[in-house]
Amino acid sequence: MAARCVFSVDVEEWFHILDVPSTPPLAQWGALESRVEASFGRMLEVFAEKRVRTTLFFLGWVAERHPQLVREAAAQGHEIASHGYAHELVYKHDRRHFTEDVRRAKGIIEDAAGVRVRGYRAPGFSVTQETPWFFEALAETGHAYDSSIWPGSRNHGGWPGALPVPHVVPTAKGDIVEFPISLGSAFGRPLYFFGGGYLRFFPYAVIRERARAVLKEQRPVVFYLHPREVDPGHPRLPMSAKRRFMSYVNLDTTEPKMRRLFDDLPMTTFGELVDAGVAHLPRQVA
């Protein structure tokens, strides 16, 4: 089977930006302006217009407050997955805390969607070599696959040396299929072009060319965005100039680029890739 792209969304609010001193704590979230209903609704409209199915990693806190968004997305045929409950970096907590968070989120999302949640993505791609219990905890809580490994260095998270291709992680609680973020290459080194600030920064022609190069290597291209990225008018959090650039650059280009990706590249979901069979994937002990 030819490699395909997976378009994924981390469904969270505009203020869920990690590692920024101004990010409000969980106790204050409910008092802040909510924009996810309108921004995510806009994404669903584009998906329906382009007739694409996506994988949607819902934050449990969002699903708890907007269960109708989860239900509508499931009714439209999108794959419903988990982004945890409280949007916390995995490596800042222990296994018990992480397990409680993902178990809580899974239950809330499944209740809203009426379907089983099989997939997970860590906030900030924050699984690292320092969290060796991560995959076993996911298997223990009933997940089947993950898309949290960033196979290189980054500000928060990152796993340099991790397998950069889909693979199976065996654990004592069962296997987890891992779909790492798909790094491309430029200037002789691995770079990411396909999500968040990277997708907004690079010209569309570069993104498309790099995606096609990854597909030729028989690797899926993992795209990811957040609802706030199709909402250029959303409020801003105070932050450093570097983080402000990455968080808010070219927000008005997100939707046009997204539309062109759907026209130009073959799309699928993580669930469909799992269902197509994983026996051919390499196995790696976490």
DRENLUMLO-683566 format. One record per residue: x, y, z of N, C-alpha, C in turn; residue in three letters; residue number from 1. Coordinates in steps of 0.02 Angstrom, whole numbers, plus 32768, in hexadecimal, padded with zeros to 4 digits. Layout:
N
ATOM  X  Y  Z  X  Y  Z  X  Y  Z  ALA  NUM
...
REM end
This chain:
286
ATOM  802A  7FC4  8000  8000  8000  8000  802C  803E  8000  MET  1
ATOM  801B  806E  7FD5  8041  80AC  7FD2  8039  80D4  8012  ALA  2
ATOM  806E  80F6  8026  806B  8120  8062  803A  8159  8057  ALA  3
ATOM  801A  816F  808E  7FEA  81A5  808B  7FF8  81D5  80C5  ARG  4
ATOM  7FD5  820D  80C4  7FDC  823F  80F8  7FA5  8237  812B  CYS  5
ATOM  7FB4  824A  8169  7F81  824D  819E  7F7C  8296  81B3  VAL  6
ATOM  7F40  82B2  81AD  7F35  82F6  81C5  7F15  82F1  820A  PHE  7
ATOM  7F38  830C  823C  7F20  8307  8281  7F18  834C  829F  SER  8
ATOM  7EEB  8350  82D0  7EDE  838E  82F4  7EE1  8381  833E  VAL  9
ATOM  7F07  83AA  8362  7F06  83A8  83AB  7ED0  83DA  83C1  ASP  10
ATOM  7E97  83C0  83D6  7E5C  83EB  83E3  7E61  8407  8429  VAL  11
ATOM  7E76  8445  842C  7E80  8468  846B  7E6F  84B2  8463  GLU  12
ATOM  7E73  84D8  8499  7E62  851E  8498  7E9E  854A  8485  GLU  13
ATOM  7E91  8589  8479  7EC5  85B8  8464  7EFA  85C4  849A  TRP  14
ATOM  7EE8  85B7  84D9  7F17  85C4  8510  7F3E  8586  8525  PHE  15
ATOM  7F37  8550  8501  7F5B  8512  8511  7F9E  8510  84EE  HIS  16
ATOM  7FC9  8540  84FE  800C  8543  84E2  803D  8530  8519  ILE  17
ATOM  8069  8502  850B  8094  84E5  853E  80D3  850D  854B  LEU  18
ATOM  80ED  8507  8589  812D  8524  859C  8131  856F  8591  ASP  19
ATOM  80FA  8592  859F  80F8  85DA  859C  80E2  85F2  85E2  VAL  20
ATOM  8107  861F  8602  80F4  8634  8646  80AE  8650  864B  PRO  21
ATOM  8094  866D  8614  8053  868D  8617  8019  865C  860C  SER  22
ATOM  8028  861D  85FB  7FF3  85EC  85F2  7FCD  85E3  8633  THR  23
ATOM  7F8B  85EB  8633  7F65  85E7  8672  7F63  85A0  868D  PRO  24
ATOM  7F5F  8598  86CF  7F59  8555  86EC  7F13  8539  86E1  PRO  25
ATOM  7F0D  84F8  86E9  7ECE  84D5  86DE  7E93  84F6  8703  LEU  26
ATOM  7E9F  850B  8740  7E69  8527  8768  7E4A  8566  874A  ALA  27
ATOM  7E6E  8587  871D  7E55  85C5  86FF  7E36  85BB  86BA  GLN  28
ATOM  7E3D  8580  869C  7E28  8576  8657  7DDE  8584  864D  TRP  29
ATOM  7DB4  856F  867B  7D6D  8576  8672  7D55  85BE  8671  GLY  30
ATOM  7D7E  85ED  868B  7D6A  8633  868D  7D80  8659  864E  ALA  31
ATOM  7DA6  8639  8623  7DC1  865B  85E8  7D91  8654  85AD  LEU  32
ATOM  7D97  8684  857E  7D70  8680  8541  7D7E  863F  851C  GLU  33
ATOM  7D49  861D  8507  7D50  85E0  84E1  7D45  85EF  8497  SER  34
ATOM  7D74  85D8  846E  7D6E  85E3  8425  7D71  85A2  83FE  ARG  35
ATOM  7D78  856A  8421  7D83  852B  83FF  7D45  8515  83D8  VAL  36
ATOM  7D0A  8525  83EF  7CCE  850F  83CC  7CCB  852D  8386  GLU  37
ATOM  7CD9  856E  8380  7CD7  858E  833F  7D12  8579  8313  ALA  38
ATOM  7D4E  8577  8330  7D89  8568  8307  7D8A  8520  82F1  SER  39
ATOM  7D79  84F2  831E  7D77  84AC  830A  7D3C  849F  82DB  PHE  40
ATOM  7D05  84C2  82E6  7CCD  84BC  82B8  7CE1  84D0  8271  GLY  41
ATOM  7D0A  8503  826C  7D23  8518  822A  7D4C  84E1  820A  ARG  42
ATOM  7D75  84C0  8231  7D9D  8488  8216  7D6F  8451  81FD  MET  43
ATOM  7D3C  8440  8223  7D0E  840B  820E  7CEC  841D  81CB  LEU  44
ATOM  7CDD  845D  81C3  7CBE  8473  8183  7CED  8467  8149  GLU  45
ATOM  7D2D  8476  8152  7D5E  846B  811D  7D66  8420  810F  VAL  46
ATOM  7D6B  83F8  8144  7D71  83B0  813B  7D36  8394  8113  PHE  47
ATOM  7CFA  83AC  8124  7CBF  8393  8101  7CBF  83A9  80B8  ALA  48
ATOM  7CD3  83E7  80AC  7CD5  8400  8067  7D07  83D9  803D  GLU  49
ATOM  7D40  83C8  805B  7D75  83A4  8037  7D6E  8358  803B  LYS  50
ATOM  7D3D  8341  8061  7D2F  82FA  8067  7D6B  82D2  807F  ARG  51
ATOM  7D89  82EB  80B4  7DC2  82C8  80D2  7DB1  82B1  8119  VAL  52
ATOM  7DCD  8278  812D  7DC8  8261  8171  7E0A  8270  8195  ARG  53
ATOM  7E04  8286  81D2  7E3F  829A  81F9  7E40  8275  823B  THR  54
ATOM  7E7A  8278  825D  7E7F  825F  82A1  7E80  829A  82D0  THR  55
ATOM  7E52  829A  8300  7E48  82D3  832C  7E5A  82C0  8374  LEU  56
ATOM  7E90  82DD  838E  7EA6  82D0  83D2  7E86  8304  8400  PHE  57
ATOM  7E4F  82F0  8420  7E2B  831E  844B  7E4B  8322  8490  PHE  58
ATOM  7E54  835F  84A8  7E66  8369  84ED  7E29  8357  8517  LEU  59
ATOM  7E32  832E  854B  7DFA  8319  8574  7DD4  8353  8592  GLY  60
ATOM  7DF8  8387  85A7  7DD8  83C2  85C4  7DAA  83E3  8592  TRP  61
ATOM  7DBE  83E6  8553  7D93  8402  851F  7D57  83D5  8512  VAL  62
ATOM  7D62  8394  850E  7D2B  8366  8502  7CF8  8368  853B  ALA  63
ATOM  7D0F  8373  8577  7CE3  8376  85B1  7CB4  83B3  85AD  GLU  64
ATOM  7CCD  83EA  8592  7CA6  8428  858E  7C81  8430  854B  ARG  65
ATOM  7C99  840E  8519  7C79  8414  84D6  7C6F  83CE  84B9  HIS  66
ATOM  7C48  83A4  84DB  7C3F  8360  84C1  7C1E  835F  847C  PRO  67
ATOM  7BF9  8393  846C  7BD8  8395  842A  7C0B  8399  83F2  GLN  68
ATOM  7C46  83B5  83FE  7C7A  83B8  83CB  7C94  8371  83BC  LEU  69
ATOM  7C9C  834A  83F1  7CB3  8306  83E9  7C7F  82DD  83C3  VAL  70
ATOM  7C40  82E4  83D7  7C0A  82BF  83B7  7C05  82D1  836D  ARG  71
ATOM  7C09  8311  835D  7C03  8327  8318  7C3D  830D  82EE  GLU  72
ATOM  7C79  8310  8309  7CB3  82F7  82E4  7CAD  82AC  82D7  ALA  73
ATOM  7C97  8286  830A  7C8E  823F  8300  7C57  8230  82CE  ALA  74
ATOM  7C21  8257  82D0  7BEA  824D  82A1  7BFF  825A  8259  ALA  75
ATOM  7C30  8286  8250  7C49  8295  820D  7C7D  8262  81F5  GLN  76
ATOM  7C8D  8231  821E  7CB9  81FC  8208  7D02  8206  8219  GLY  77
ATOM  7D13  8238  8242  7D59  8242  8255  7D6C  8212  828D  HIS  78
ATOM  7DAD  8203  8291  7DC6  81D8  82C6  7DCF  8201  8305  GLU  79
ATOM  7DB4  81E9  833D  7DB7  820C  837D  7DEE  81ED  83A7  ILE  80
ATOM  7E1E  8216  83BD  7E56  81FF  83E5  7E5F  822E  8420  ALA  81
ATOM  7E91  8220  844A  7E9B  8245  8488  7EDB  826D  8489  SER  82
ATOM  7ED6  82A8  84A8  7F10  82D4  84B3  7F1D  82DC  84FE  HIS  83
ATOM  7F02  82AB  8525  7F07  82B2  856E  7ED3  82E2  8589  GLY  84
ATOM  7ED2  82EB  85CA  7EA0  8317  85E9  7EB8  835E  85F5  TYR  85
ATOM  7EF0  8366  8617  7F04  83A7  8632  7F3C  83C9  860C  ALA  86
ATOM  7F4F  83AF  85D2  7F82  83CE  85A7  7FC3  83DA  85CC  HIS  87
ATOM  7FDF  83A4  85E6  801D  83A8  860D  8055  8382  85E9  GLU  88
ATOM  8091  839C  85EF  80CB  837B  85D2  80D7  8338  85F7  LEU  89
ATOM  80DD  8303  85D0  80E3  82C0  85EE  811F  82BA  861B  VAL  90
ATOM  8158  82D5  8604  8196  82CA  862A  8199  82F1  866B  TYR  91
ATOM  8168  831B  8678  8166  8340  86B8  8140  831A  86EE  LYS  92
ATOM  8126  82DF  86DE  80FE  82B9  870D  8114  8271  870F  HIS  93
ATOM  80FA  824C  8741  810B  8206  8747  80D5  81DC  8726  ASP  94
ATOM  80E1  819A  8726  80B2  816D  8704  806C  8170  8722  ARG  95
ATOM  8067  8173  8763  8025  8173  8783  7FFC  81B0  876E  ARG  96
ATOM  801B  81EA  876F  7FF8  8227  875B  7FE4  8223  8711  HIS  97
ATOM  8012  820D  86E7  8003  8207  86A0  7FC9  81D6  8694  PHE  98
ATOM  7FCB  819D  86B4  7F98  816A  86AA  7F53  8185  86BE  THR  99
ATOM  7F50  81A8  86F6  7F10  81C5  870C  7EF6  81F8  86D9  GLU  100
ATOM  7F24  8220  86BE  7F10  8253  868D  7EF4  8234  864E  ASP  101
ATOM  7F18  8203  8632  7F01  81E6  85F2  7EC3  81BA  85FC  VAL  102
ATOM  7EBE  819A  8636  7E82  8171  8642  7E44  819F  8648  ARG  103
ATOM  7E4C  81D6  866A  7E14  8205  8671  7DFF  8221  862D  ARG  104
ATOM  7E30  8236  8606  7E21  8252  85C4  7DFF  821F  8597  ALA  105
ATOM  7E18  81E3  8597  7DFC  81AE  856C  7DB2  81A3  857C  LYS  106
ATOM  7DA2  819F  85BC  7D5D  8194  85CF  7D2F  81CD  85BA  GLY  107
ATOM  7D45  820A  85C3  7D1C  8245  85B1  7D11  8247  8565  ILE  108
ATOM  7D46  823C  853F  7D41  8240  84F6  7D16  8208  84DB  ILE  109
ATOM  7D1F  81CC  84F6  7CF6  8193  84DE  7CAC  819E  84EF  GLU  110
ATOM  7C9D  81B9  8529  7C58  81C7  853A  7C39  81F9  850A  ASP  111
ATOM  7C60  822B  84F7  7C46  825F  84C9  7C3F  8244  8482  ALA  112
ATOM  7C6F  821C  846C  7C71  8205  8427  7C45  81C8  841A  ALA  113
ATOM  7C3D  819E  844E  7C1A  8160  8444  7C42  812C  841D  GLY  114
ATOM  7C84  8135  841B  7CB0  8106  83F9  7CEE  80FC  8425  VAL  115
ATOM  7D11  80C5  8418  7D4E  80B7  843D  7D86  80E5  8426  ARG  116
ATOM  7DAC  80FE  8456  7DE8  8126  8448  7E24  80F7  8447  VAL  117
ATOM  7E46  80F5  840D  7E80  80C9  8407  7EC3  80EF  8407  ARG  118
ATOM  7EC2  812F  83F4  7F00  8153  83EB  7F0B  8189  841E  GLY  119
ATOM  7F4B  819B  8426  7F60  81CF  8456  7F98  81F8  8438  TYR  120
ATOM  7F99  8238  844A  7FD2  8263  843B  7FE2  828D  8479  ARG  121
ATOM  8020  828D  848D  8035  82B3  84C8  8039  82FE  84B8  ALA  122
ATOM  8022  8328  84E5  802C  8370  84DC  8076  8380  84D1  PRO  123
ATOM  8083  83A7  849D  80C8  83BB  848F  80F4  8383  8477  GLY  124
ATOM  80D8  8349  8463  8100  8310  844F  8134  8301  8484  PHE  125
ATOM  811C  82FF  84C4  814A  8300  84FD  815C  82BC  851A  SER  126
ATOM  8155  8287  84F3  8172  8247  8507  81BD  824A  84F8  VAL  127
ATOM  81E5  8233  8527  822E  8235  851F  824C  81F4  8539  THR  128
ATOM  828D  81EE  8532  82B0  81B4  854D  82AC  81B1  8598  GLN  129
ATOM  829A  81E9  85B8  8294  81EB  8601  824F  81D5  8619  GLU  130
ATOM  8224  81BF  85EB  81E1  81A6  85FE  81D9  815F  85E5  THR  131
ATOM  8202  8130  85FC  8201  80EC  85E1  81C0  80C7  85ED  PRO  132
ATOM  8197  80DE  861C  8158  80BE  862D  811F  80D5  85FF  TRP  133
ATOM  812B  8104  85D4  80F7  8125  85AC  80CD  80F3  8584  PHE  134
ATOM  80ED  80C8  855D  80C8  809C  8530  80A2  8067  8557  PHE  135
ATOM  80BF  804D  858C  809B  801C  85B3  805D  803A  85D4  GLU  136
ATOM  8063  8079  85EA  8028  809B  8607  7FF1  80A4  85D4  ALA  137
ATOM  8004  80B4  8596  7FD2  80BA  8561  7FAF  8078  8554  LEU  138
ATOM  7FD6  8042  8550  7FB8  8000  8545  7F8B  7FED  857F  ALA  139
ATOM  7FA1  7FFC  85BB  7F7A  7FEC  85F7  7F36  800F  85F7  GLU  140
ATOM  7F33  804B  85DC  7EF5  8072  85DB  7ECC  8066  859C  THR  141
ATOM  7EDF  8035  8573  7EB5  8020  853C  7EC1  8043  84FA  GLY  142
ATOM  7EFA  8065  84F3  7F0B  8084  84B4  7F2F  8052  8487  HIS  143
ATOM  7F29  805D  8446  7F48  8030  8415  7F82  8050  83EF  ALA  144
ATOM  7F80  8092  83E8  7FB6  80B4  83C4  7FC3  80F8  83E3  TYR  145
ATOM  7FFB  8114  83CF  8012  8154  83E8  8033  817B  83B0  ASP  146
ATOM  8030  81BE  83B5  8055  81E9  8387  8075  8222  83AE  SER  147
ATOM  80A5  8210  83D9  80C3  8240  8407  810E  8248  83FF  SER  148
ATOM  812E  821C  83DA  8177  8220  83D6  818C  8253  83A1  ILE  149
ATOM  81B6  8281  83B7  81D7  82B0  838A  821F  8296  8384  TRP  150
ATOM  8231  8275  834D  8271  8252  8349  82AD  8280  833E  PRO  151
ATOM  82B4  82B0  836A  82EA  82E1  8367  82E7  830E  83A3  GLY  152
ATOM  830F  8342  83A4  8310  8371  83DC  82DC  83A8  83D2  SER  153
ATOM  82BF  83BE  8409  8291  83F7  8408  828E  8415  844E  ARG  154
ATOM  826E  8450  8454  826E  8474  8493  824F  844C  84CC  ASN  155
ATOM  8215  842E  84C0  81F8  8401  84F3  81E8  83BE  84D2  HIS  156
ATOM  8202  838B  84F1  81FC  8349  84D4  8235  833A  84A5  GLY  157
ATOM  8227  8311  8474  825B  82FD  8445  827E  82BD  845B  GLY  158
ATOM  8289  8291  842A  82AA  8251  8438  82DD  8244  8401  TRP  159
ATOM  8317  8264  8405  834B  8258  83D3  835E  820E  83D1  PRO  160
ATOM  8363  81F3  8395  8375  81AD  838E  833A  817D  838B  GLY  161
ATOM  82FD  8196  8398  82C3  816B  8393  82B7  8157  834A  ALA  162
ATOM  8298  811E  8340  8288  8109  82FC  825C  813E  82DB  LEU  163
ATOM  826F  8157  82A1  8249  818C  8280  8211  8173  8254  PRO  164
ATOM  8203  8132  8257  81CF  8113  822E  819C  80F3  825C  VAL  165
ATOM  815E  80E6  8243  812E  80C2  826D  814B  8080  8285  PRO  166
ATOM  813F  8070  82C5  815A  8033  82E1  812E  801B  831A  HIS  167
ATOM  813A  7FDE  8330  8114  7FC1  8367  8140  7FC0  83A5  VAL  168
ATOM  8124  7FD8  83DD  8147  7FD6  841D  8126  7FA1  8449  VAL  169
ATOM  8146  7F68  8453  812A  7F34  847E  8132  7F46  84C8  PRO  170
ATOM  80FE  7F3A  84EF  8101  7F46  8538  80E2  7F0A  855B  THR  171
ATOM  80EA  7F08  859C  80CE  7ED2  85C4  8082  7ED4  85C4  ALA  172
ATOM  8065  7F0D  85B2  801C  7F15  85B1  7FFF  7F10  856A  LYS  173
ATOM  802A  7F07  8539  8013  7F02  84F4  803B  7F2F  84C6  GLY  174
ATOM  8030  7F28  8486  8055  7F4F  8454  8036  7F94  844A  ASP  175
ATOM  8060  7FC5  843D  804A  8007  8428  806B  8016  83E4  ILE  176
ATOM  8043  802A  83B4  805D  803E  8373  806F  8088  8378  VAL  177
ATOM  80AC  8099  8367  80C3  80DF  836B  80C9  80FD  8325  GLU  178
ATOM  80A9  8138  831C  80AF  815F  82DF  80D5  819F  82F0  PHE  179
ATOM  8118  819E  82E9  813E  81D9  82FA  8131  8213  82C9  PRO  180
ATOM  813E  824F  82E1  8139  8288  82B5  816A  827E  827B  ILE  181
ATOM  8153  828C  823E  817B  827D  8202  81A8  82B7  81F0  SER  182
ATOM  81E7  82B1  8202  8218  82E4  81F0  822B  82DC  81A7  LEU  183
ATOM  8232  8315  8185  824D  8315  8142  8297  8326  8146  GLY  184
ATOM  82B4  833A  810F  82FA  834D  8110  8306  838A  80E6  SER  185
ATOM  8334  83B3  80FD  8349  83EF  80D7  838C  8405  80F1  ALA  186
ATOM  83B6  841B  80C4  83F9  8433  80D6  8420  83FD  80FC  PHE  187
ATOM  8413  83BD  80EA  8439  8386  8108  8425  8373  814E  GLY  188
ATOM  83EC  838B  8166  83D8  8378  81AA  838C  8371  81AD  ARG  189
ATOM  8373  834B  81DE  832A  8341  81E3  8307  8380  81FA  PRO  190
ATOM  82D0  8390  81D9  82A6  83C9  81EC  825D  83B5  81E7  LEU  191
ATOM  8233  83D9  820B  81EC  83CD  8208  81CA  8405  81E1  TYR  192
ATOM  819B  83F2  81B6  817A  8422  818A  812E  8420  818F  PHE  193
ATOM  8113  83F1  81B6  80CE  83DC  81AA  809C  83ED  81E0  PHE  194
ATOM  80AC  8418  820F  807A  8427  8242  808A  8465  826A  GLY  195
ATOM  8056  8481  8289  805F  84BA  82B5  8082  84F4  8294  GLY  196
ATOM  80B0  8512  82B9  80D4  854C  829F  80FF  853B  8263  GLY  197
ATOM  8115  84FD  825D  813D  84E9  8223  8114  84EC  81E3  TYR  198
ATOM  80D7  84D2  81E6  80AB  84D4  81AC  8099  851C  819A  LEU  199
ATOM  8091  8546  81CC  807F  858C  81BF  80BB  85B4  81A5  ARG  200
ATOM  80F7  85A0  81B9  8133  85C6  81A6  814B  85B6  815F  PHE  201
ATOM  814F  8575  814E  816B  8562  810D  813A  8570  80D4  PHE  202
ATOM  8153  8583  809A  8127  858C  805F  8105  854B  804D  PRO  203
ATOM  80C9  854F  8032  80A2  8513  8023  80C8  84E5  7FF3  TYR  204
ATOM  80E9  8500  7FC1  810C  84D6  7F90  8141  84AB  7FB2  ALA  205
ATOM  8163  84C7  7FE4  8196  84A1  8008  8176  8469  8030  VAL  206
ATOM  813E  8478  8052  811C  8446  807A  8105  840B  804E  ILE  207
ATOM  80E7  841C  8016  80CF  83E7  7FE9  8109  83BD  7FCD  ARG  208
ATOM  813F  83DD  7FBA  8178  83B9  7F9F  8198  838B  7FD3  GLU  209
ATOM  819F  83A4  8011  81BB  837C  8047  818C  8342  8059  ARG  210
ATOM  814B  834E  8057  811B  8319  8065  8120  82E1  8031  ALA  211
ATOM  8125  82F4  7FF3  812B  82C2  7FBE  816C  829A  7FC4  ARG  212
ATOM  81A1  82BB  7FDB  81E0  8297  7FE5  81DA  8264  801D  ALA  213
ATOM  81B7  8275  8053  81AC  8246  808A  8182  820B  8071  VAL  214
ATOM  814E  8219  804B  8123  81E3  8031  814B  81B3  8004  LEU  215
ATOM  817A  81CE  7FDE  81A3  81A3  7FB3  81CF  8173  7FDC  LYS  216
ATOM  81DD  8187  801A  8202  815B  8047  81D5  8128  8069  GLU  217
ATOM  8196  8126  8055  8164  80F9  8071  8158  8106  80BB  GLN  218
ATOM  815B  8145  80CD  8149  815A  8111  810A  8185  810D  ARG  219
ATOM  80DC  817F  813C  80A3  81AC  813D  80B9  81F2  8153  PRO  220
ATOM  8099  8224  8138  80A7  8269  814D  8074  827D  8182  VAL  221
ATOM  808D  828D  81BD  8061  82A0  81F4  805B  82EC  81F7  VAL  222
ATOM  8020  8305  81E4  8010  834C  81EB  7FEB  8357  822D  PHE  223
ATOM  7FF8  8390  824D  7FCF  83A1  8288  7FC4  83EC  828B  TYR  224
ATOM  7F89  83FE  82A3  7F77  8444  82AF  7F4D  8448  82EF  LEU  225
ATOM  7F3F  8485  8303  7F12  8493  833C  7EDA  84C1  8324  HIS  226
ATOM  7EA0  84BD  8342  7E69  84EA  832C  7E7B  8534  832D  PRO  227
ATOM  7EA4  8549  835D  7EB6  8590  8361  7EDB  85A8  8322  ARG  228
ATOM  7EF7  8579  82FC  7F1E  858C  82C2  7EF3  859E  8286  GLU  229
ATOM  7EB1  8591  8289  7E84  85A9  8255  7E5A  85E3  8270  VAL  230
ATOM  7E70  8600  82A7  7E4D  8637  82C8  7E7E  8671  82D4  ASP  231
ATOM  7E8F  8696  829F  7EC2  86CB  82A6  7EB1  8700  82DA  PRO  232
ATOM  7E71  8708  82EA  7E5C  873B  831A  7E5C  8726  8362  GLY  233
ATOM  7E75  86EA  8371  7E72  86D3  83B6  7EA1  86FC  83E3  HIS  234
ATOM  7E91  8700  8424  7EBD  8726  8452  7F04  870A  8453  PRO  235
ATOM  7F32  8734  8467  7F79  8720  846A  7F90  871D  84B3  ARG  236
ATOM  7FBC  86ED  84C1  7FDD  86EA  8502  8020  870F  84FE  LEU  237
ATOM  8033  8733  8532  8076  8752  8533  80AB  871B  8535  PRO  238
ATOM  80E0  8725  850D  8116  86F4  850B  8153  8712  84EA  MET  239
ATOM  8189  86EE  84E8  81C6  8707  84C9  81BC  8711  847F  SER  240
ATOM  81E8  8738  8460  81E1  8746  8418  81E6  8706  83EF  ALA  241
ATOM  8212  86D8  8403  821A  869A  83DE  81DA  8670  83E2  LYS  242
ATOM  81BF  8667  841E  8182  8640  8425  8147  8663  8405  ARG  243
ATOM  8145  86A4  8408  810E  86CA  83E8  810F  86BE  839D  ARG  244
ATOM  814B  86BE  8380  8151  86B2  8338  8136  866C  8327  PHE  245
ATOM  814D  8639  834B  8138  85F5  833C  80EE  85E9  8349  MET  246
ATOM  80D3  860C  837A  808C  8602  838C  805C  8627  835F  SER  247
ATOM  8072  8660  8344  8042  868B  8322  8055  86A0  82DB  TYR  248
ATOM  808E  868A  82C1  80A1  869E  827E  8071  8681  824A  VAL  249
ATOM  805E  86AB  821A  8039  8695  81DE  7FF9  866F  81ED  ASN  250
ATOM  7FD4  8682  8221  7F96  865F  8230  7F64  8664  81F7  LEU  251
ATOM  7F67  8699  81D0  7F37  86A0  8199  7F46  8671  815F  ASP  252
ATOM  7F7F  864F  8161  7F90  8620  812B  7F7A  85D8  8139  THR  253
ATOM  7F64  85CB  8177  7F57  8586  818B  7F1F  8566  8161  THR  254
ATOM  7EE6  8586  815F  7EAE  8567  813B  7EBC  855F  80F0  GLU  255
ATOM  7ED7  8592  80CE  7EE7  8587  8087  7F18  854D  807C  PRO  256
ATOM  7F4B  8547  80A5  7F7A  8510  809E  7F58  84CD  80AB  LYS  257
ATOM  7F2E  84CB  80DF  7F0B  848E  80EF  7EE0  8477  80B4  MET  258
ATOM  7EBC  84A5  8096  7E93  8494  805C  7EBC  8478  8023  ARG  259
ATOM  7EF6  8495  8016  7F1F  847E  7FDF  7F3D  8439  7FEE  ARG  260
ATOM  7F4E  842C  802C  7F67  83EA  803E  7F34  83B4  802E  LEU  261
ATOM  7EF5  83C2  803E  7EC0  8391  8031  7EB6  8385  7FE6  PHE  262
ATOM  7EC4  83B8  7FBE  7EBE  83B1  7F76  7EF9  838A  7F57  ASP  263
ATOM  7F34  8392  7F76  7F71  837B  7F56  7F8D  8339  7F70  ASP  264
ATOM  7F79  8324  7FAC  7F99  82EA  7FCB  7F65  82B7  7FE3  LEU  265
ATOM  7F77  8276  7FE1  7F48  8242  7FF8  7F45  8241  8044  PRO  266
ATOM  7F09  823F  805F  7EFF  8243  80A8  7EDF  8203  80C3  MET  267
ATOM  7EEF  81F3  8101  7ED0  81BC  8125  7ED0  81CD  816F  THR  268
ATOM  7EC2  819D  8199  7EC4  81A7  81E2  7EF4  8175  8201  THR  269
ATOM  7F09  8182  823E  7F34  8152  8261  7F0F  810F  826A  PHE  270
ATOM  7ECF  8113  827B  7EA9  80D6  8285  7EA8  80AA  8247  GLY  271
ATOM  7EA0  80C9  820C  7EA0  80A3  81CF  7EE3  8082  81C2  GLU  272
ATOM  7F19  80A4  81D3  7F5C  8087  81CB  7F64  804A  81F9  LEU  273
ATOM  7F4C  804F  8237  7F4F  8017  8265  7F26  7FDD  824B  VAL  274
ATOM  7EE9  7FED  8234  7EBC  7FB8  821C  7ED6  7F95  81DD  ASP  275
ATOM  7F00  7FB8  81B7  7F1C  7F9B  817A  7F50  7F65  818A  ALA  276
ATOM  7F67  7F63  81C9  7F97  7F30  81DE  7FD9  7F4D  81F2  GLY  277
ATOM  7FF6  7F34  8228  8035  7F4F  8242  806B  7F19  8248  VAL  278
ATOM  805D  7EDD  822E  808D  7EA6  8235  80CF  7EB5  8212  ALA  279
ATOM  80CC  7EE1  81DF  8109  7EF1  81B9  8134  7F26  81DB  HIS  280
ATOM  811A  7F45  8210  813F  7F7B  8230  8177  7F61  825C  LEU  281
ATOM  81AE  7F86  8261  81E3  7F72  828F  81CB  7F76  82D7  PRO  282
ATOM  81EB  7F4E  8302  81DA  7F4F  834A  8215  7F6B  8370  ARG  283
ATOM  8204  7F95  83A1  823A  7FB4  83C8  8224  7FB8  8411  GLN  284
ATOM  8250  7FA2  843D  8242  7FA7  8484  824D  7FEF  849A  VAL  285
ATOM  821C  800A  84BF  8221  8050  84D5  8258  8057  8509  ALA  286
REM end
